[in-house]
Amino acid sequence: MTTAASLGEFEVVVLLAVLHLGSRGEQAYGSTIRDEIAARAQRPFARGALYVTLDRLETKGLVASRLTGATPRRDNRPKRIFKVTPAGLRAVRQSVAVVANMQRGLEPLLDER
């Protein structure tokens, strides 16, 4: 079983982006995940880092992917759609809880106002 300790920050960010897209009924694939992270985290990252992370999350059993049909618009390449697995949801919940517990009591120091 994967524990929160085995998730890196970017892995958590990617899992959260896939969850956000799914919660809105949108497909989570490379470009939409990248856009979601860019909009919410406002931090730069290499496209390759996203795909390496998605592959690692799939190896850990935290996301699952499926291929859609190829289209001429995509140069006849299929689109790889991702979904967070139940184990992935548990892992991201644990990671978020750890950060929340560590933050508790530091609000005066962490508040930017």
Backbone torsions as a table, in degrees:
resi	resn	phi	psi	omega
1	MET	NA	135.8	179.5
2	THR	-78.9	136.8	178.4
3	THR	-109.5	165.0	-179.7
4	ALA	-59.5	-33.1	-177.9
5	ALA	-62.6	-24.1	-178.0
6	SER	-87.1	-1.4	178.3
7	LEU	-96.8	130.0	173.7
8	GLY	-84.3	167.9	-178.8
9	GLU	-57.7	-46.3	-177.6
10	PHE	-67.5	-33.3	175.7
11	GLU	-61.5	-42.8	178.2
12	VAL	-63.7	-43.9	179.4
13	VAL	-59.8	-43.7	-179.8
14	VAL	-65.6	-44.8	177.6
15	LEU	-59.2	-43.5	179.5
16	LEU	-64.5	-38.4	177.9
17	ALA	-63.7	-43.5	178.3
18	VAL	-62.7	-40.7	177.9
19	LEU	-64.3	-42.4	178.5
20	HIS	-59.8	-47.0	-179.4
21	LEU	-61.9	-45.7	179.4
22	GLY	-63.0	-36.3	-179.0
23	SER	-67.0	-22.0	177.8
24	ARG	-96.8	3.1	-179.6
25	GLY	76.5	17.2	179.5
26	GLU	-96.0	154.0	176.6
27	GLN	-77.1	135.8	178.2
28	ALA	-100.1	102.5	174.6
29	TYR	-132.9	173.5	-171.2
30	GLY	-41.5	-54.6	-176.0
31	SER	-67.0	-40.9	-178.7
32	THR	-71.4	-35.1	177.3
33	ILE	-65.7	-45.5	178.4
34	ARG	-58.6	-44.8	179.7
35	ASP	-64.6	-39.1	-180.0
36	GLU	-64.2	-43.7	179.4
37	ILE	-66.7	-43.0	179.9
38	ALA	-60.5	-41.7	-178.3
39	ALA	-71.1	-39.6	-174.7
40	ARG	-89.9	-42.0	-175.4
41	ALA	-91.7	-21.9	-179.6
42	GLN	47.1	51.4	177.4
43	ARG	-136.8	142.1	-179.5
44	PRO	-77.6	149.6	174.4
45	PHE	-159.4	154.3	-179.4
46	ALA	-76.8	142.3	177.6
47	ARG	-56.0	-40.6	179.4
48	GLY	-60.8	-35.3	179.4
49	ALA	-62.2	-36.0	179.0
50	LEU	-64.3	-48.0	-176.9
51	TYR	-68.7	-36.6	175.8
52	VAL	-62.9	-41.9	-179.9
53	THR	-67.0	-43.0	178.0
54	LEU	-61.6	-41.7	177.6
55	ASP	-62.7	-42.6	-180.0
56	ARG	-64.9	-41.5	178.4
57	LEU	-64.2	-36.0	178.3
58	GLU	-69.6	-39.7	177.1
59	THR	-61.4	-36.8	178.9
60	LYS	-76.5	-9.0	-179.2
61	GLY	81.5	19.5	-177.0
62	LEU	-95.3	-20.5	170.3
63	VAL	-134.0	157.3	173.5
64	ALA	-125.2	149.7	178.9
65	SER	-130.0	158.2	174.3
66	ARG	-143.1	154.5	179.2
67	LEU	-99.5	138.0	174.5
68	THR	-94.9	171.7	179.2
69	GLY	-65.1	147.4	177.7
70	ALA	-73.3	147.0	178.7
71	THR	-130.7	153.9	176.7
72	PRO	-59.5	-33.1	-179.7
73	ARG	-61.1	-28.9	-179.8
74	ARG	-104.0	28.2	-178.5
75	ASP	55.1	37.5	179.0
76	ASN	60.1	30.2	175.3
77	ARG	-104.3	141.5	177.1
78	PRO	-74.8	158.7	177.0
79	LYS	-100.2	136.2	179.6
80	ARG	-99.1	113.3	-177.1
81	ILE	-98.6	135.8	-177.5
82	PHE	-113.3	148.7	176.5
83	LYS	-141.1	139.4	177.5
84	VAL	-75.5	132.1	178.7
85	THR	-82.5	167.2	174.6
86	PRO	-55.7	-38.5	177.4
87	ALA	-65.5	-37.0	177.4
88	GLY	-65.3	-40.2	178.1
89	LEU	-64.2	-43.2	177.0
90	ARG	-60.9	-44.0	-177.9
91	ALA	-64.8	-42.2	-179.4
92	VAL	-70.4	-36.1	175.4
93	ARG	-60.2	-44.0	179.4
94	GLN	-62.9	-44.0	-179.3
95	SER	-63.5	-43.4	179.2
96	VAL	-65.7	-38.9	178.9
97	ALA	-64.9	-39.8	178.7
98	VAL	-61.4	-46.0	179.8
99	VAL	-64.0	-43.1	179.1
100	ALA	-61.7	-41.4	178.4
101	ASN	-65.5	-40.2	179.1
102	MET	-68.6	-31.5	-178.5
103	GLN	-76.3	-29.3	-175.9
104	ARG	-54.1	127.5	179.9
105	GLY	94.0	-11.7	-179.7
106	LEU	-104.1	7.3	-176.7
107	GLU	-51.8	-42.7	178.7
108	PRO	-60.9	-34.3	179.3
109	LEU	-77.7	-33.5	-174.3
110	LEU	-90.6	-15.1	-179.9
111	ASP	-69.4	125.0	-176.7
112	GLU	-81.8	-7.1	-177.0
113	ARG	-69.7	NA	NA
